[in-house]
Amino acid sequence: MNRQETDALLREYIDELLSHSDSEHPMWNIERIRNGVPNKWNYIDGCMINAILTLYGITGEDRYLDFADRFVSGFVEEDGSIRTYSTEEYNLDNINPAKNLFRLYDLTGKEKYRKAMDLVRSQLDTMPRIPDGNFWHKGIYPHQVWLDGLYMAQPFYMEYETRFNGMQGCQDSFRQFVNVERFLKDEKTGLYYHGYDDSRQMYWSDPETGRSRNFWLRAIGWFTLALVDTAAATDESMYYERRYLQGMLEDLAGALLPYQQEDGMFLQVVDRPEDPRNYRETSGTALIAAGILRAIRLGFLPARYHEIAEKAFYGTTERYLGKKEDGSLQLGGICLVAGLGGKQHRDGSLDYYFSEPVVENDAKGVAPLLLAYTELLTAK
């Protein structure tokens, strides 16, 4: 499949997703469809709406903005309350969809979006923290910092503080990245572990370092985008902090290069190519591609990284994007979900990461691929 064919297939895929989805029934949320539960405010939909709003910014086609506005309005009420969302749940994942409220407010002028931002921001006022200052990943995961949580919360936090709160929390947001570098960065490889337990009590954590045991690709992908988006939201007056985040990003991009496979993709557990159970995983590869491409566009990474990101994107589409026999479109190779702890006793082992279902068309893979695609469109 050449690049022109890939482009046409992606445009068809986007049209199909939008025509079969609304806030109650998002075609892309495979996890909810499998569990048979009603849709609620969640980070997966947030990622998809992010990609759709980005498409609107590139194309100017009203149908993208109209879809995003309708979808988010399915949750955000006129008084700024958000259906199914609770600040007391203390879940960083639920901060992520609020990033779209900035753009929707700017584009539509609807005051409900401004009020909803304030509501989500209020969660951070009482969000539990470890002693060093980082937010817990969720209220149900006490004393734990997960790499993906930086993407879920920090870009929103930094942008809100910069735009609406006199930059009061900007240093707090920045310090949480500095702590994660200390807690989760592996000194030997430059890669980042999935999670950190400040209490050292969880069965998945190292009793000395508090770290989990492996480098899960999607967590690293989320973190890549977290660095880009938070640096982008950081005011230029915070020159040192902005440059520090960019330095972390460049170090991580460089650390990933030895682990990129010959076709451009990355593996579910990044540094274990010798394990026959390992596989090329779509969502994490696409997140890294999207993050690198966006960083180049914003001037955070040198242009030489473009070839690496482009190879990751097209390696993914060549392997996993196509049509079924019935003509429906599919994107495969997506790890459905992975985490640490919980009732499933997720222990962070290789056995665990290779045991999670690999699915098609889930937004945790689709949205990152679309984000990378929009960056390629912008670069043309």
N, C-alpha and C positions, 0 to 999 in steps of 0.2 A: 504494500500500500504506500503510494507516494504521498508527499506532503499536501498536495492539492486535494487528493482523495480523503486524507485525514481531516483536513479543514472542512470539507463538505459533510463528512460523517459527523463531526462534532456539532456542526450547526443543526443538522437533522436531529441529533441526540438531544440538544438543548430544547428544541421545539417540542419534541415528544415529552420530555420531562415537564415542561411548563403546561402543556395542554392537558396533562393527566394529574395535575397536582393542585391542591389548595391547602389552607392552613389546617384543615381537619384531616386531609388525606394526602400527605406528601408522598409521591411515588418513590422517592429516593430513600426514605427512612426505613430501611429493611429491618433494623433491629426492632422497631415498634410493630411493624407488620407481622414479624415472626411471633412476637409475644402477644399479639392481638389486643393491645391496649390503646386507648384513645391518645391522640397526639397532645403534646403539651409544649410549653416554652422550653427550647433545648438548643444546645450548641450546634447540633448537626444541621438543623434548619438555618441557624445563624450563618453557618459557613456557605450554604447554598445561596441565601439571600445576598450575602457579601459578593459572591461571584456574579449574581444577576445584576446587582447595582453597578458592578464594575463594567459589565457588558453595556449597560445603559450609558455609562460615562464615555465609552469608546464609540458606540454606534449612534447614540442619540435617539434610538428607537424607543418610542413611548411605551411600547408593550412591556419592556423590561421594568421600567419604573412602575407602571401600573400594576404589574404582577407583584412586585416587591411591596408596594403600598397596600394592596389588598391582603396579601399574605400576613404581613406584620399587623395590620389592622384587625386581623382575626384574633389577635391576642391583646393588643393595646387598646384600652377603652378611652373614652373622651376625657375622663378625669386623670389619665396617666397611670391608672392601675393596669396590671398585666395579668390576664387570665392564666391560672395554673402556676403562677410564679409566687414564691414566698421568700422574703429576705431571711427569715428565720431558719430556712433549710441550710443556709451557709454552704452553698455549693458554688464553687468558682466556675464550673461549666456554664451556669446560668447567667454569668456576666457576659459571656461571649456574644450572644445574639444582640445585646444592647449596643454593640459597636455600630450596628447598622442604623441606630436611631439618630446618630449625628448626621449622616447623609440624608436620611429621610426627612429630618427636620429642616435641613438646609434646602432640600429640593422642593418640599411641599409646603413648608411654613406652618405645618400643623402643630399647634401648641401641645397636643397630647404627647407627641414624641419628646418634647423638651421635659415635660413632667415625668414621663417614664424614665428618662435618663436620671433624674433626681432620685427616683425611687430605687433604681438599681444601685446608684452610687451610695445610697444609705446603707446597703448591705455591708459595704466595706468599713463603715464606721465601727461596727461591732463584730466584724469577722474575727474569729479566733486566730491567734498567731503563735508561732514558736517564740522562745525568748529572744532570738536574734532578729525578729521582726517580720519574717515571712508569713503570709497567710497559710493556714491549713488548707489542704486541697479541698476538703469537704468537712462538714461537721461530723460526719460518720467516720472520718479517717483522722482521728486526733493526732496532733504532733507531726503530721506527715506533709512533706512538700513533694509534689510530683512535677516533673518537667513540663508536662502538657498544661499544667495550671498557669504557667507564665503566659502562654498564649491566650488562655481563656479570660484572664483578668487584666493583665498589665497594659495592653494597648488602650483599652477603655479607660482605665484608671489614669494613665498619663494624659490622654486627650481631654478627659473631663476636667482634670486639674488645670491643664493649660488654658482651656477655653473658658471655664466657668467658675473656677475656684481660686483664682489668683496664684496658681502654681503651688499651692500649699503642700500638696501631697507628692509633688514630682520627685523630690529627693527620696521619699519613702519608696516609691515605685522603683527608682534606680537602684537603691540599696538591695532590693530583693533579688535583682539580677546578680549583683556582686556576691551576695550570699550563695546563690545557686552555683555560681562558678566555683566557690570554695567547697560547697557541700557535694556537688555532683559531677564535677569535671574530673576525668581520669587523667592523671599527670602523664602517663605513658603514651596513650593514644590521642589525647585531646578530645575524645568523645565524652558524652554525658550519659550517666546512668539514669534509669527511669525515675527512681524515687529515693527519698531520704526520710528516715524516721528519727526525729530528734530525741525520742525517748529510748531508742535502741531496744525496744521491747518486741517489735513485730518479728514474726518468724521469717519474713523475707529479707530482713535487714542485717547487715554485717554488724556484729556486736561492738566493733571498734569504731567504724566509720559511719554507721547508720545507713549506708547505701544499699540499694538493691543490687542484684548480681549481674545484670546484663544490659546491653545497649539495644533497647527496642527502637526500631526505625521510626515509627510514627511519632513517638514522643520527641525524638530528635528533630523530626520534621516540624512539629508544632513549635518547638523551641527556636528553630531557625526563623520562622515567620514572626515569632514573638519579638525577637531581637530587631528585625527589620521594622515591624509596625510600631514598636515602642520608640525606637530611635526616630522614626518619621514623626511621631507625635510629640517628641521632646522639643521644647522651644530652643531656638538657636542661641539664646542667651546662656543656656546650659551647655556651653561648648565642650567642657571636659567630659561631662556625662554622656553627651551624644557621641563623642569620639570613642569613649570607652566601650559603649555598646557596639559601635561599628567594629572596634578591634576584636571584641568577643566573636562577632559574626565572621570576620575574616579568618580568625583562628579556627573556628568550627568548620567553615567551608574547606579550608586547607586540610583539616584532620579527616574529613570525609573522603577526600579524593582517592586515597589508596584502597578504599573499599567499594568504589564504583565498579560494577561488573562490565564486562566487555560490550554488552549491549546498551549500557548507560544506566541501568536500573541499580537499585540497592536492595539488600536482603532484609528479611523480617528481623533477624538478629544480625546487626550490621557486620560484626567482626568474625562470624563463624561460617565462612564459605565451605569448610570441610565437612560440615554436618549434612548428611544426605536429606534430612527433614527440612532444611532451610529452603526458602523460596524467594523469588523476586516479588516484592510487595508493592502494590500500586499506590496506596495512599501516602506512605512515607516518602516514596520516590517523588511523587507529584508535589508534595509540600516543599521538599528541598528545591525542586526545580522552580516552583513559584517564588520561594523566598529569595533564591539567588537572582532570578530575573528581576524581581522588584528592587532588590538591593542595587543591582547594576543601574537600573533606570533612575534611582534616587541618588546615585553617586556614592553609595556606601561600599561597593565592591568594584574592583577593576574589570574592564570589559573582557579580559581573558577568561573569565568564568562563564561567559555566555555560552560557549561551545559545550561546556560541561552540563549546564542546565538544559540546553536544547537536546543534547544526547539523551538525558534522562527522560525528558518529555516524550520524544519520538520513540525511544526504546520501550516506553510503557504503552503507547498507543499501538505500536507494531505488534506487541505481544498480547495485549489484553483487550483492545477495543475492536469491536466487529459486530456482525449481525448473526442472529440465530437463523435457523432454517425457516422459522415463521416470519422472518423479516424484521423482527423487533431488534432493537439495538442493545448491546450489552457492554459493560466495562467490568472485567473480572480482576482477580488477583488481590482482592481487598480483604484484609483482616477485619472481621466484623467488630471486634472489641477486644481490648486487653487492659488489665489493670493490676492492682496489687491488693492482697488481702480480701476482705469481704467474705460473704457467706460461702463463696465458691472456693475459698482457701487458695487464692492465687498467690503462688509462692515465688514468682519471678524467675523460675528456673527455665532452662531451655525446653524441657518437656512441656512446661506450661505455655510458653509463647508459640510453640508449634502445634498445640492442641486446639487453639481457638479456631472457630469456623472461618473459612475463606469463602467470600460471597461475591455476588455480582451486583452492580448498580447501587450500592449503598453510598450515601452522601459523604461519608468519611473518605471515600476515594474519589467520587464524582466531583465534589466541590473543589478539592485541591487541584484536580486535573483542569477544571475550568478556570481556576485562578491562574494556573500556569499558562493556559491557553490565552487568557486575556492579556497577560504580560507579553506573550509573543506577538499578539496583534498590535499592542502598543508600540512594540519595538520596530514594526515594519515601516 
